[in-house]
Amino acid sequence: MFKNLRAEMARKKVSVGELAAVLGVRYATASEKLNGHSRFYYEEATKIRKHFFPECQLEYLFEQSEYTKTG
């Protein structure tokens, strides 16, 4: 899970539905990505940052929690 991204979403009241709309994906797909079950592509990550969180660094937003890292 992306705890920093989730925290920033909560601060700015950005919903999973809004994230999905900006990415052009289904709600379920956005939810899977947020939960670490599916990956965010670089283009998606930069789109999220630019649209919702321009004040945050990409590395901060998409830092993964230790228990969700794979490999």
C-alpha positions in Angstrom: 0.0 0.0 0.0 1.1 3.5 -0.7 0.7 5.1 2.8 2.0 8.6 1.7 -0.3 8.7 -1.3 -3.3 7.6 0.8 -2.4 10.3 3.5 -2.2 13.0 0.9 -5.5 11.9 -0.7 -7.1 12.1 2.8 -5.7 15.6 3.4 -7.0 16.9 0.1 -10.2 14.8 0.2 -9.3 13.0 -3.1 -11.4 9.9 -3.6 -10.4 6.7 -5.3 -13.1 7.5 -7.9 -11.5 10.9 -8.7 -8.1 9.1 -9.0 -9.7 6.6 -11.4 -11.3 9.3 -13.5 -8.0 11.1 -14.0 -6.2 7.9 -14.9 -9.0 6.8 -17.2 -9.4 3.4 -15.4 -12.2 1.7 -13.5 -12.6 2.3 -9.8 -11.6 -1.3 -9.1 -8.4 -0.9 -11.1 -7.4 2.3 -9.2 -8.2 0.5 -5.9 -6.0 -2.5 -6.8 -3.1 -0.1 -7.7 -3.5 1.8 -4.4 -3.5 -1.5 -2.4 -0.3 -2.7 -4.2 -2.1 -5.5 -6.0 -1.3 -4.0 -9.4 1.5 -1.6 -10.4 1.3 2.1 -11.1 3.1 2.9 -14.4 5.4 6.0 -14.4 3.0 7.9 -16.6 0.1 7.3 -14.2 2.2 8.3 -11.2 3.3 11.6 -12.9 -0.3 12.3 -13.9 -1.5 11.8 -10.3 1.2 14.0 -9.0 0.7 16.8 -11.5 -3.1 16.8 -11.2 -3.6 16.4 -7.4 -0.2 16.8 -5.6 2.2 19.1 -7.4 3.8 20.2 -4.2 4.9 16.6 -3.4 7.8 14.7 -4.7 7.0 11.6 -6.8 9.4 9.4 -4.6 7.5 10.5 -1.5 4.0 9.8 -2.9 4.8 6.4 -4.2 7.1 5.1 -1.5 5.8 1.6 -0.7 5.3 0.2 2.8 7.8 -2.5 3.7 5.1 -5.2 3.9 3.9 -4.6 0.3 7.3 -4.6 -1.4 7.9 -7.5 -3.7 11.1 -9.1 -5.0 
